[in-house]
Amino acid sequence: MTRATPCWEIETQAVRAGQFRTDECEHSDPIFATSSFVFESAADAAAKFSGNQPGNVYSRFTNPTVRAFEQRLAVLEGGQYCVATASGMSAILCLALATLKAGDRVAVSASVFGSTVSFFSKILARFGVTPDFVPLADPDAWQRAMTPRTRLIFVETPSNPTCDVVDIEALSVLARRTQALLAVDNVYCTPVLQKPLSLGADVVVHSATKYLDGQGRCMGGALVVNDKELFDNLFNALRTAGPAMSPFNAWVFLKGLETLPLRMRAHCDHAAAVAQWLAAHPAVERLYYPGLATHPGHERAAQQQTGFGGILAFEVRGGRENAWQVIDATRMVSITANLGDSKTTITHPASTTHSRISAEERAAMGINESLIRVSVGLENPSDIIADLARGLDPIATESRACVA
C-alpha cells in the first residue's frame, strides 16, 4: 500500500494515498468486482467474520477498491477513518442510524439540500427523532436551539443553494459544550478548499457524486471521522443496513480524486469570473457567491476556506417566468439538478432540488421563484457567460423599455 506521508502536499495525496498493488504489480488502481471472498479454512472464515482477524469478508462492507477510496479521502480530509456509502443521502442515513435514537433532537441548518430537509423532518421524525431547523449564519439561534436532548448538529457550509456560511469552529465549541456531535457537509468545498475536522467538526459528510467524481458518472457518499468509537458505530450501521458503495463506483471516485485539486481551483476561477459578470448585469436582482465582498459570509469563508468554490445562485427580475426563460435560453449549459460536474449545470431550485419541501420552508431558506443555481464547470468562462446572456440580456432590454 502507498501510505501518505506528512510531507506530501494535497496534490500528491490525491494521486497516491491509499493505493495498493496486488502481486500483478499493476500501476492503476484495480477493481475488485466480487461480491464475496474465499477463506483458507473454516477457522479463517470464523476469525474474519468475528473481526478477530483482519481481512475481506463480503463486499457490502469490506472491498479493497472501496477501502482504497476510503483511505485516500480520509487522508485528504485530514481524518483517520472513512466509511463509503451508496450515495450522499445514504451517508446521512448511516450517520443517523449510528448516532441517534428515539427521543433525540437534531439541530439542522435551515439552508440544506431539499432531500436532507425531508429526511430529517419527514423520515427521522417518524422514528421519534425531532429536528430543529436553525438559520445557518445566526449564532444566537444556534445557542437557543440546543437542548439536553440534542445529539447532533448538521450543517452545510456553504449552503445549497444560497451559499450561506457558518463559523465551523464556533459551532464545534457549542457542540462540545452540549455533548453533541457536529457533522459538516463538505460537498461544495471538498477537502481542497475546506477541512472541517481541523476546525473542530466530528464528522465530514460527502456526496461523492458531486466534485469527488467531477464528471457526473456515479453515485456515492462518504463519512470521514477521527474518533475510533464513532467510526466503529458508523461501520456497524453500514455493515448491517447495507447502503454500500459498489467497487466500480469506488474506482471511478479514486480516479476522480487524482484531479480534484486541479479541478477545484479551476472551478473557483471560473465561478469568480461568472459571478463578477452577473454582479453587473441589470437583469440580476441579487447574487449569492461567497467570493464577492458583498456576500454576508465572505469574510468567514475567506478565513476557513482556501477558495470560494464553483457554485453560485442569483435572483432574476420577473419571478419564475423569467427564471425559466433564462434556463431555457441556454444552449451549452446543461439543464440538470446535479452539481460539481466538469460541465456547467443550471437549475431552478424551487421547482427541482427543493420542490418536495413546503413553500414556507423554501421561504425560510431564501429560495424564491426567481432563484437560479449555477454550478460553474470547466468550460471557458466567456462561453458560460455568453450562454447565460442569451436569457438575461432580453430581460434587461425589456426592463429598460418599460422604464422608458
VOTI-658911 format. One line per 8 residues: number of its first residue (from 0); their letters; for each residue x, y, z of N, C-alpha, C. Coordinates in pm, whole numbers. Example, Ala and Ser with C-alpha at 12.3 -4.5 7.8 and 13.67 -1.06 7.14 Angstrom:
2
0> as> 1319 -569 780 1230 -450 780 1320 -330 780; 1285 -225 708 1367 -106 714 1290 3 787
***
This chain:
404
0> mtratpcw> 85 -119 0 0 0 0 88 124 0; 44 228 -73 112 355 -71 52 439 41; 132 468 141 82 544 255 123 690 241; 30 780 273 60 922 268 161 956 378; 251 1046 349 348 1092 446 316 1235 484; 358 1278 603 326 1414 647 377 1522 553; 483 1493 477 542 1595 390 470 1606 256; 380 1515 226 311 1521 98 212 1637 93
8> eietqavr> 211 1706 -19 111 1809 -44 -18 1743 -92; -128 1820 -94 -258 1761 -123 -264 1706 -266; -192 1766 -359 -193 1713 -496 -135 1572 -500; -31 1549 -422 31 1416 -417 -59 1318 -343; -119 1362 -234 -212 1277 -161 -327 1231 -251; -377 1323 -333 -491 1292 -420 -457 1184 -522; -331 1173 -558 -288 1076 -659 -242 945 -596; -176 954 -481 -104 838 -428 -162 775 -302
16> agqfrtde> -230 851 -218 -274 797 -89 -372 682 -108; -357 578 -26 -449 466 -26 -427 364 -135; -336 391 -225 -314 296 -335 -239 172 -285; -280 56 -333 -207 -66 -304 -196 -146 -434; -95 -229 -442 -74 -310 -562 -83 -457 -526; -143 -532 -615 -150 -677 -597 -22 -740 -647; -16 -871 -645 102 -941 -696 120 -924 -847; 15 -871 -913 25 -846 -1057 103 -719 -1087
24> cehsdpif> 131 -638 -984 213 -517 -998 152 -413 -1092; 19 -401 -1089 -48 -304 -1174 -15 -161 -1129; -15 -68 -1225 13 72 -1192 -115 145 -1154; -222 123 -1229 -351 186 -1197 -422 105 -1089; -508 173 -1012 -583 104 -907 -673 -3 -968; -673 -124 -912 -756 -232 -966 -901 -223 -916; -991 -287 -990 -1130 -300 -945 -1151 -443 -899; -1190 -460 -774 -1222 -593 -722 -1372 -615 -737
32> atssfvfe> -1409 -663 -855 -1551 -684 -887 -1594 -821 -838; -1612 -830 -710 -1654 -957 -649 -1746 -928 -532; -1847 -1013 -514 -1937 -993 -401 -1883 -1059 -275; -1806 -1165 -290 -1758 -1238 -172 -1610 -1271 -187; -1553 -1328 -80 -1411 -1362 -77 -1394 -1503 -21; -1288 -1569 -63 -1262 -1708 -25 -1171 -1712 97; -1196 -1808 186 -1118 -1823 308 -1032 -1948 299; -923 -1947 371 -831 -2060 368 -888 -2182 440
40> saadaaak> -974 -2157 537 -1031 -2266 616 -1155 -2217 688; -1226 -2308 751 -1343 -2268 831 -1300 -2178 946; -1186 -2210 1005 -1137 -2128 1116 -1101 -1988 1069; -1042 -1978 948 -1008 -1848 892 -1135 -1766 867; -1238 -1830 814 -1366 -1762 791 -1424 -1712 922; -1423 -1796 1024 -1480 -1758 1153 -1404 -1639 1213; -1272 -1641 1202 -1191 -1533 1260 -1217 -1400 1190; -1235 -1404 1057 -1259 -1280 984 -1401 -1230 1002
48> fsgnqpgn> -1497 -1319 1009 -1635 -1278 1033 -1649 -1215 1170; -1576 -1265 1268 -1586 -1213 1405 -1511 -1082 1422; -1421 -1053 1329 -1339 -934 1342 -1211 -956 1418; -1187 -1079 1464 -1064 -1108 1537 -942 -1109 1446; -966 -1126 1318 -856 -1125 1221 -896 -1034 1105; -808 -943 1065 -844 -853 954 -851 -929 822; -930 -876 731 -941 -938 601 -1076 -912 538; -1088 -946 412 -1213 -924 339 -1313 -1034 371
56> vysrftnp> -1438 -994 389 -1544 -1087 423 -1652 -1088 315; -1707 -970 288 -1818 -958 195 -1818 -814 144; -1842 -793 16 -1822 -660 -42 -1922 -556 6; -2025 -595 76 -2114 -495 134 -2040 -405 232; -1937 -460 298 -1867 -380 398 -1716 -396 396; -1662 -489 316 -1516 -499 300 -1485 -529 154; -1429 -431 87 -1386 -449 -51 -1260 -366 -72; -1155 -422 -131 -1029 -349 -144 -1038 -220 -224
64> tvrafeqr> -1119 -217 -329 -1130 -94 -409 -1201 14 -330; -1308 -23 -261 -1379 73 -176 -1287 121 -65; -1211 29 -8 -1120 66 101 -1014 166 52; -964 149 -69 -866 242 -123 -924 382 -134; -1049 391 -181 -1115 522 -188 -1132 580 -48; -1176 499 47 -1196 547 183 -1066 602 242; -957 529 221 -830 571 279 -778 699 214; -797 711 82 -749 832 15 -830 954 59
72> lavleggq> -963 940 67 -1045 1053 108 -1016 1092 253; -995 992 339 -963 1022 479 -834 1104 488; -734 1067 412 -608 1142 412 -631 1285 365; -707 1302 257 -731 1436 203 -804 1524 305; -897 1464 380 -973 1541 479 -896 1560 611; -779 1498 623 -707 1506 749 -769 1421 857; -839 1314 815 -906 1225 909 -837 1090 921; -884 1010 1015 -827 878 1038 -909 766 973
80> ycvatasg> -1040 786 965 -1127 677 920 -1232 731 822; -1278 642 735 -1381 679 638 -1473 560 614; -1600 587 599 -1699 487 560 -1762 535 429; -1749 455 324 -1807 490 195 -1946 429 182; -2037 502 119 -2176 459 108 -2224 473 -37; -2349 431 -59 -2403 425 -194 -2437 562 -252; -2460 662 -167 -2494 795 -213 -2470 893 -99; -2479 1022 -130 -2466 1121 -24 -2577 1110 78
88> msailcla> -2700 1086 32 -2812 1072 125 -2798 946 210; -2743 839 154 -2724 719 235 -2613 740 338; -2521 832 311 -2421 867 413 -2489 934 531; -2583 1025 503 -2657 1090 610 -2743 989 686; -2804 896 612 -2881 788 676 -2792 707 769; -2675 670 722 -2582 591 803 -2541 667 929; -2518 797 915 -2484 881 1030 -2597 879 1133; -2720 892 1085 -2835 893 1176 -2852 758 1245
96> latlkagd> -2839 650 1169 -2854 516 1228 -2749 490 1335; -2631 546 1316 -2520 518 1408 -2521 606 1532; -2589 721 1527 -2572 817 1636 -2702 859 1705; -2819 826 1649 -2944 879 1703 -3039 769 1746; -3127 803 1838 -3232 711 1884 -3358 791 1912; -3468 722 1932 -3595 788 1963 -3580 877 2086; -3634 997 2077 -3623 1093 2186 -3514 1195 2166; -3421 1168 2074 -3313 1263 2048 -3363 1378 1961
104> rvavsasv> -3287 1487 1963 -3312 1602 1878 -3189 1629 1791; -3213 1686 1674 -3104 1722 1583 -3120 1869 1547; -3015 1947 1565 -3014 2087 1522 -2960 2091 1380; -3047 2127 1286 -3014 2122 1144 -3019 2262 1085; -2921 2295 1006 -2927 2423 936 -3053 2430 851; -3119 2544 854 -3240 2561 774 -3209 2564 626; -3084 2592 590 -3045 2600 449 -2960 2480 413; -3026 2367 395 -2959 2246 348 -3034 2194 226
112> fgstvsff> -2974 2097 161 -3032 2035 43 -3175 1987 73; -3265 2000 -25 -3405 1968 -3 -3429 1828 48; -3357 1729 -5 -3375 1592 42 -3328 1575 186; -3228 1654 225 -3181 1649 364 -3289 1703 457; -3354 1810 416 -3466 1863 495 -3574 1757 511; -3611 1694 400 -3716 1592 405 -3675 1472 490; -3549 1434 483 -3502 1320 561 -3520 1345 710; -3476 1463 755 -3486 1492 898 -3629 1519 942
120> skilarfg> -3706 1590 858 -3838 1634 902 -3948 1531 878; -3931 1444 777 -4039 1351 742 -4006 1205 773; -3882 1167 759 -3847 1026 782 -3800 1004 925; -3695 1075 967 -3646 1054 1104 -3752 1088 1208; -3833 1189 1178 -3937 1228 1275 -4034 1114 1303; -4056 1025 1205 -4144 909 1226 -4087 812 1327; -3957 820 1353 -3892 728 1447 -3857 797 1578; -3920 912 1601 -3905 978 1730 -3786 1068 1744
128> vtpdfvpl> -3720 1103 1633 -3609 1198 1635 -3662 1333 1586; -3646 1437 1666 -3704 1567 1636 -3600 1662 1579; -3625 1718 1459 -3531 1816 1404 -3568 1957 1448; -3467 2039 1474 -3486 2181 1499 -3408 2256 1392; -3479 2323 1303 -3414 2392 1192 -3371 2532 1235; -3246 2565 1207 -3183 2685 1259 -3125 2767 1144; -3145 2900 1143 -3078 2984 1042 -2927 2967 1051; -2865 2931 941 -2725 2888 943 -2631 2992 1002
136> adpdawqr> -2645 3116 962 -2547 3218 999 -2584 3298 1123; -2677 3248 1204 -2723 3319 1324 -2671 3248 1449; -2560 3295 1508 -2502 3228 1626 -2599 3219 1743; -2678 3324 1766 -2772 3323 1878 -2879 3215 1859; -2922 3197 1734 -3024 3095 1706 -2970 2956 1736; -2844 2932 1707 -2785 2802 1738 -2781 2779 1889; -2748 2883 1963 -2748 2872 2109 -2887 2835 2161; -2989 2902 2108 -3127 2878 2155 -3177 2739 2115
144> amtprtrl> -3125 2686 2003 -3175 2558 1952 -3126 2438 2033; -3016 2455 2105 -2958 2342 2175 -3039 2307 2300; -3065 2177 2316 -3138 2127 2432 -3058 2011 2493; -3094 1965 2613 -3025 1849 2671 -3038 1722 2587; -3135 1720 2496 -3155 1600 2413 -3094 1614 2273; -3030 1728 2245 -2967 1748 2114 -2841 1665 2105; -2840 1573 2011 -2726 1481 1997 -2642 1508 1872; -2698 1585 1779 -2628 1607 1653 -2657 1747 1600
152> ifvetpsn> -2553 1815 1553 -2565 1939 1477 -2525 1906 1334; -2612 1941 1240 -2585 1908 1099 -2594 2035 1015; -2485 2065 942 -2482 2186 860 -2418 2158 725; -2456 2241 627 -2382 2255 502 -2321 2395 505; -2194 2406 470 -2133 2538 460 -2023 2534 355; -2037 2615 249 -2150 2699 213 -2276 2615 187; -2391 2681 201 -2516 2608 193 -2567 2598 49; -2659 2506 29 -2719 2481 -101 -2863 2536 -100
160> ptcdvvdi> -2898 2636 -183 -2819 2692 -292 -2767 2834 -269; -2798 2896 -153 -2770 3039 -138 -2632 3070 -81; -2549 2967 -63 -2409 2986 -26 -2390 3059 108; -2482 3037 203 -2461 3089 338 -2341 3019 402; -2275 3089 493 -2153 3036 555 -2167 3044 706; -2123 2938 774 -2127 2936 921 -1985 2922 975; -1964 2971 1094 -1837 2958 1164 -1828 2816 1222; -1754 2729 1155 -1746 2589 1196 -1683 2576 1334
168> ealsvlar> -1578 2651 1358 -1509 2641 1487 -1601 2681 1602; -1679 2787 1584 -1772 2829 1690 -1879 2723 1714; -1928 2661 1607 -2026 2555 1624 -1965 2435 1695; -1838 2407 1669 -1773 2293 1734 -1762 2315 1884; -1737 2439 1923 -1732 2472 2067 -1869 2450 2130; -1973 2495 2061 -2109 2475 2110 -2143 2327 2120; -2102 2250 2020 -2130 2106 2021 -2062 2037 2138; -1938 2070 2164 -1866 2008 2277 -1931 2046 2410
176> rtqallav> -1973 2171 2420 -2033 2219 2544 -2162 2144 2575; -2235 2107 2471 -2364 2041 2490 -2358 1890 2464; -2237 1839 2443 -2214 1696 2421 -2289 1643 2297; -2291 1726 2194 -2348 1686 2066 -2236 1667 1965; -2263 1591 1861 -2168 1575 1751 -2194 1684 1647; -2088 1731 1584 -2100 1828 1476 -2064 1760 1345; -2162 1756 1252 -2141 1700 1119 -2147 1813 1017; -2048 1818 929 -2041 1923 828 -2043 1860 690
184> dnvyctpv> -2142 1897 611 -2148 1855 471 -2048 1942 394; -1945 1879 338 -1835 1950 273 -1840 1937 121; -1960 1913 67 -1974 1888 -76 -1931 2007 -159; -1971 2127 -120 -1940 2246 -200 -1790 2272 -209; -1718 2249 -99 -1577 2287 -94 -1481 2172 -123; -1516 2051 -79 -1424 1938 -81 -1304 1967 8; -1221 1868 39 -1106 1894 125 -1002 1985 61; -1013 2010 -67 -918 2102 -132 -937 2244 -80
192> lqkplslg> -1060 2283 -54 -1090 2420 -14 -1123 2435 134; -1162 2326 201 -1204 2337 342 -1188 2203 411; -1135 2205 533 -1116 2083 611 -1187 2098 746; -1313 2059 752 -1392 2080 875 -1334 2012 998; -1271 1896 982 -1216 1827 1100 -1112 1913 1170; -1033 1987 1093 -931 2072 1153 -991 2192 1224; -1119 2221 1195 -1189 2332 1258 -1277 2285 1374; -1271 2156 1406 -1343 2105 1522 -1462 2017 1493
200> advvvhsa> -1495 1994 1368 -1607 1906 1335 -1575 1763 1374; -1679 1685 1404 -1663 1544 1437 -1678 1453 1315; -1760 1496 1220 -1790 1416 1101 -1791 1508 979; -1727 1461 873 -1738 1528 743 -1822 1440 652; -1924 1501 591 -2017 1428 505 -1990 1465 360; -1993 1364 272 -1973 1390 130 -2077 1319 45; -2121 1387 -59 -2182 1320 -173 -2071 1309 -277; -2014 1191 -289 -1905 1171 -384 -1953 1187 -528
208> tkyldgqg> -2085 1182 -546 -2148 1202 -675 -2109 1335 -737; -2077 1433 -653 -2051 1569 -699 -1903 1586 -737; -1833 1673 -668 -1697 1708 -710 -1597 1594 -700; -1616 1502 -604 -1516 1395 -590 -1507 1313 -718; -1622 1287 -780 -1621 1226 -913 -1583 1333 -1015; -1661 1439 -1022 -1627 1551 -1107 -1678 1545 -1248; -1734 1431 -1287 -1785 1420 -1425 -1925 1358 -1430; -1993 1354 -1317 -2132 1312 -1316 -2155 1169 -1360
216> rcmggalv> -2066 1077 -1320 -2074 940 -1371 -2137 842 -1274; -2115 860 -1144 -2154 758 -1046 -2214 821 -921; -2290 738 -849 -2347 778 -721 -2258 724 -609; -2242 806 -505 -2165 760 -390 -2166 863 -279; -2132 820 -159 -2123 909 -44 -2014 863 49; -1986 944 151 -1880 907 244 -1893 987 373; -1842 927 482 -1832 991 613 -1689 978 661; -1627 1088 700 -1488 1087 748 -1485 1134 892
224> vndkelfd> -1415 1060 978 -1409 1091 1121 -1270 1064 1174; -1244 1112 1296 -1118 1083 1365 -1136 990 1484; -1257 984 1537 -1283 906 1659 -1308 759 1624; -1233 669 1686 -1244 526 1655 -1379 470 1696; -1431 509 1810 -1560 457 1853 -1671 501 1758; -1666 626 1717 -1765 676 1622 -1754 601 1489; -1632 580 1444 -1612 503 1321 -1671 363 1333; -1646 296 1445 -1699 161 1464 -1852 161 1455
232> nlfnalrt> -1915 262 1513 -2061 270 1507 -2110 293 1364; -2040 378 1291 -2076 403 1151 -2055 278 1067; -1944 210 1089 -1914 89 1013 -2017 -19 1041; -2056 -34 1167 -2156 -136 1202 -2291 -104 1141; -2326 26 1134 -2451 64 1069 -2446 30 920; -2334 57 857 -2316 23 715 -2323 -128 695; -2252 -201 780 -2247 -347 766 -2386 -409 778; -2466 -358 870 -2597 -418 896 -2704 -368 800
240> agpamspf> -2709 -237 781 -2815 -179 697 -2784 -190 549; -2656 -188 512 -2617 -220 376 -2619 -112 271; -2610 18 304 -2605 119 197 -2464 130 138; -2420 23 72 -2280 7 36 -2246 72 -98; -2124 118 -110 -2071 168 -236 -2024 52 -322; -2052 56 -451 -2007 -51 -539 -1858 -35 -569; -1785 -146 -591 -1643 -137 -624 -1617 -55 -750; -1704 -69 -850 -1682 9 -972 -1691 157 -944
248> nawvflkg> -1793 198 -868 -1807 340 -836 -1688 390 -756; -1641 308 -662 -1524 347 -583 -1403 369 -672; -1387 287 -773 -1275 302 -867 -1289 433 -945; -1409 465 -988 -1431 592 -1058 -1397 709 -967; -1438 702 -840 -1408 811 -747 -1257 820 -720; -1190 708 -714 -1045 711 -697 -979 789 -810; -1023 763 -932 -966 834 -1046 -1005 982 -1040; -1128 1010 -993 -1169 1149 -981 -1086 1226 -880
256> letlplrm> -1051 1161 -769 -971 1228 -667 -834 1269 -718; -783 1197 -816 -649 1229 -867 -642 1370 -925; -751 1418 -981 -751 1551 -1043 -828 1654 -960; -874 1616 -842 -959 1705 -762 -894 1840 -732; -768 1846 -687 -709 1979 -659 -703 2068 -783; -669 2011 -896 -663 2090 -1019 -801 2141 -1058; -900 2051 -1050 -1035 2089 -1092 -1095 2194 -1000; -1077 2178 -869 -1140 2272 -777 -1086 2413 -794
264> rahcdhaa> -959 2426 -824 -903 2560 -845 -956 2621 -973; -974 2538 -1074 -1032 2589 -1199 -1178 2628 -1179; -1254 2544 -1105 -1394 2578 -1076 -1402 2713 -1004; -1314 2735 -907 -1314 2861 -833 -1287 2980 -926; -1186 2967 -1010 -1150 3077 -1101 -1264 3107 -1198; -1325 3003 -1253 -1432 3023 -1350 -1556 3082 -1284; -1589 3032 -1164 -1707 3084 -1094 -1688 3231 -1058; -1567 3269 -1019 -1541 3409 -985 -1564 3499 -1106
272> avaqwlaa> -1520 3453 -1224 -1539 3533 -1345 -1687 3547 -1379; -1762 3438 -1368 -1906 3442 -1397 -1978 3530 -1294; -1939 3518 -1168 -2003 3597 -1062 -1981 3746 -1084; -1862 3784 -1122 -1834 3926 -1146 -1920 3981 -1259; -1939 3899 -1362 -2023 3942 -1475 -2170 3954 -1431; -2218 3853 -1356 -2357 3857 -1310 -2382 3976 -1217; -2283 4009 -1135 -2299 4119 -1039 -2328 4251 -1109; -2282 4264 -1231 -2300 4389 -1305 -2417 4383 -1403
280> hpaverly> -2484 4269 -1412 -2590 4256 -1512 -2721 4316 -1460; -2787 4402 -1537 -2909 4469 -1489 -3029 4377 -1469; -3027 4255 -1525 -3140 4163 -1505 -3127 4084 -1376; -3014 4094 -1308 -2989 4019 -1185 -3021 4108 -1065; -3114 4064 -984 -3154 4142 -867 -3067 4114 -745; -3023 3989 -731 -2941 3953 -615 -2852 3835 -653; -2730 3840 -604 -2631 3737 -638 -2577 3675 -510; -2569 3542 -508 -2516 3469 -392 -2388 3398 -433
288> ypglathp> -2275 3454 -391 -2144 3389 -415 -2049 3440 -308; -1996 3352 -224 -1914 3397 -112 -1781 3460 -152; -1744 3448 -279 -1621 3511 -325 -1634 3661 -344; -1755 3712 -341 -1777 3856 -355 -1779 3922 -218; -1715 4037 -208 -1707 4108 -80 -1844 4149 -30; -1943 4158 -121 -2079 4196 -81 -2157 4081 -18; -2107 3961 -28 -2177 3845 30 -2158 3848 182; -2265 3829 261 -2252 3839 407 -2157 3736 468
296> gheraaqq> -2133 3625 398 -2043 3524 451 -1903 3532 395; -1872 3638 322 -1743 3647 254 -1625 3640 351; -1629 3719 455 -1517 3724 549 -1494 3589 617; -1603 3526 660 -1590 3395 725 -1537 3291 626; -1588 3291 503 -1541 3197 402 -1393 3216 375; -1348 3340 372 -1206 3367 347 -1119 3315 460; -1174 3309 582 -1098 3262 697 -1087 3111 703; -1197 3039 669 -1195 2894 689 -1188 2814 559
304> qtgfggil> -1186 2883 446 -1171 2817 317 -1047 2871 245; -992 2791 155 -880 2837 73 -926 2877 -67; -1055 2874 -91 -1114 2916 -217 -1264 2926 -197; -1333 2990 -291 -1475 3019 -272 -1568 2925 -348; -1514 2826 -415 -1597 2723 -476 -1650 2758 -613; -1723 2662 -670 -1772 2676 -806 -1923 2691 -818; -1993 2712 -705 -2138 2722 -707 -2181 2866 -679; -2277 2913 -754 -2336 3043 -728 -2485 3037 -757
312> afevrggr> -2557 3133 -704 -2701 3143 -730 -2735 3290 -748; -2840 3315 -825 -2882 3453 -844 -3032 3461 -866; -3088 3576 -828 -3229 3604 -849 -3243 3694 -970; -3331 3657 -1060 -3352 3733 -1182 -3481 3814 -1171; -3485 3927 -1233 -3608 4008 -1233 -3722 3931 -1300; -3841 3937 -1239 -3957 3882 -1307 -4006 3748 -1259; -3953 3695 -1149 -4005 3572 -1091 -3979 3447 -1173; -4065 3346 -1153 -4043 3215 -1214 -4042 3224 -1367
320> enawqvid> -4129 3302 -1424 -4137 3308 -1570 -4003 3347 -1631; -3942 3451 -1578 -3814 3494 -1632 -3701 3400 -1592; -3710 3340 -1472 -3607 3243 -1432 -3606 3125 -1528; -3723 3074 -1561 -3731 2964 -1656 -3686 3009 -1795; -3712 3134 -1830 -3668 3186 -1959 -3516 3182 -1970; -3449 3224 -1862 -3302 3222 -1862 -3251 3080 -1878; -3311 2988 -1805 -3269 2848 -1812 -3294 2790 -1950; -3413 2814 -2005 -3449 2756 -2135 -3371 2817 -2250
328> atrmvsit> -3319 2938 -2231 -3246 3004 -2339 -3104 2950 -2356; -3054 2877 -2258 -2918 2824 -2270 -2908 2720 -2380; -2793 2716 -2444 -2768 2620 -2550 -2651 2526 -2516; -2560 2573 -2432 -2445 2491 -2393 -2460 2439 -2250; -2496 2526 -2159 -2510 2488 -2018 -2617 2379 -2005; -2589 2280 -1921 -2679 2165 -1904 -2789 2196 -1803; -2914 2174 -1843 -3026 2191 -1751 -3040 2061 -1672; -2981 2058 -1555 -2984 1939 -1470 -2961 1983 -1326
336> anlgdskt> -3015 1906 -1233 -3005 1943 -1092 -2874 1898 -1028; -2791 1824 -1098 -2663 1782 -1041 -2568 1901 -1033; -2467 1889 -950 -2365 1993 -939 -2228 1928 -922; -2124 2009 -932 -1989 1957 -916 -1937 1884 -1037; -1994 1911 -1153 -1958 1844 -1277 -1859 1930 -1355; -1780 1866 -1442 -1692 1942 -1530 -1773 2027 -1627; -1897 1986 -1653 -1988 2063 -1737 -2070 2157 -1649; -2086 2282 -1692 -2168 2377 -1618 -2314 2331 -1620
344> tithpast> -2378 2339 -1504 -2518 2299 -1492 -2600 2414 -1436; -2729 2414 -1469 -2819 2519 -1423 -2952 2456 -1382; -3012 2508 -1275 -3140 2455 -1230 -3219 2561 -1157; -3348 2536 -1143 -3440 2623 -1071 -3475 2551 -940; -3407 2583 -829 -3423 2506 -705 -3566 2491 -656; -3647 2597 -668 -3783 2592 -613 -3868 2485 -678; -3838 2451 -804 -3919 2350 -874 -3844 2220 -898; -3720 2209 -845 -3643 2085 -864 -3586 2036 -731
352> thsrisae> -3469 2080 -694 -3400 2026 -577 -3473 2048 -446; -3552 2155 -438 -3622 2188 -314 -3774 2188 -333; -3821 2119 -436 -3964 2120 -468 -4047 2034 -373; -3985 1941 -304 -4059 1850 -218 -4074 1900 -75; -4023 2019 -49 -4044 2081 81 -4146 2194 63; -4203 2240 172 -4312 2336 164 -4263 2474 119; -4358 2555 71 -4324 2692 31 -4272 2771 150; -4326 2743 268 -4280 2811 389 -4135 2775 420
360> eraamgin> -4101 2647 405 -3963 2604 429 -3870 2667 326; -3914 2672 202 -3829 2735 99 -3808 2883 131; -3913 2950 174 -3901 3092 206 -3802 3114 319; -3804 3025 418 -3710 3037 531 -3566 3018 486; -3548 2944 377 -3414 2919 323 -3371 3025 222; -3460 3120 192 -3428 3222 94 -3441 3176 -49; -3518 3069 -70 -3537 3015 -204 -3671 3062 -257; -3667 3157 -350 -3791 3206 -408 -3799 3163 -555
368> eslirvsv> -3907 3202 -621 -3932 3156 -758 -3838 3217 -860; -3769 3323 -824 -3678 3388 -919 -3534 3340 -906; -3510 3244 -815 -3373 3200 -787 -3328 3093 -886; -3207 3109 -937 -3142 3013 -1027 -3009 2974 -966; -2977 2844 -969 -2846 2797 -921 -2761 2752 -1040; -2636 2792 -1039 -2543 2752 -1145 -2421 2686 -1081; -2388 2567 -1127 -2263 2501 -1090 -2167 2524 -1205; -2071 2613 -1183 -1983 2656 -1291 -1879 2547 -1320
376> glenpsdi> -1872 2507 -1445 -1786 2396 -1484 -1649 2439 -1533; -1590 2355 -1617 -1453 2375 -1663 -1445 2434 -1804; -1561 2467 -1863 -1557 2534 -1992 -1494 2673 -1975; -1459 2736 -2087 -1406 2872 -2079 -1515 2964 -2023; -1482 3047 -1923 -1585 3133 -1863 -1655 3223 -1964; -1586 3265 -2069 -1651 3351 -2167 -1765 3280 -2237; -1751 3150 -2257 -1859 3074 -2321 -1976 3054 -2225; -1948 3034 -2098 -2054 3023 -1998 -2132 3154 -1989
384> iadlargl> -2059 3264 -1984 -2122 3396 -1976 -2209 3422 -2099; -2157 3389 -2216 -2233 3412 -2340 -2362 3331 -2340; -2357 3211 -2285 -2476 3127 -2283 -2580 3182 -2185; -2536 3228 -2068 -2629 3287 -1973 -2688 3418 -2026; -2609 3489 -2105 -2656 3617 -2160 -2773 3599 -2255; -2786 3482 -2316 -2898 3457 -2408 -3032 3484 -2342; -3044 3446 -2216 -3170 3466 -2145 -3174 3593 -2064; -3059 3639 -2013 -3057 3756 -1926 -3065 3887 -2003
392> dpiatesr> -2999 3894 -2117 -2998 4020 -2192 -3138 4065 -2235; -3223 3976 -2285 -3359 4020 -2321 -3439 4074 -2203; -3417 4018 -2084 -3487 4067 -1965 -3443 4208 -1933; -3311 4234 -1945 -3260 4369 -1920 -3313 4467 -2022; -3319 4424 -2148 -3372 4511 -2253 -3518 4545 -2228; -3595 4445 -2188 -3737 4465 -2160 -3757 4559 -2041; -3671 4545 -1939 -3682 4631 -1821 -3652 4775 -1857; -3552 4797 -1942 -3517 4934 -1983 -3631 4994 -2066
400> acva> -3693 4911 -2150 -3803 4960 -2233 -3922 5002 -2146; -3948 4924 -2042 -4060 4957 -1952 -4036 5088 -1879; -3910 5112 -1839 -3874 5236 -1770 -3890 5354 -1864; -3846 5336 -1989 -3855 5444 -2087 -4001 5476 -2117
***
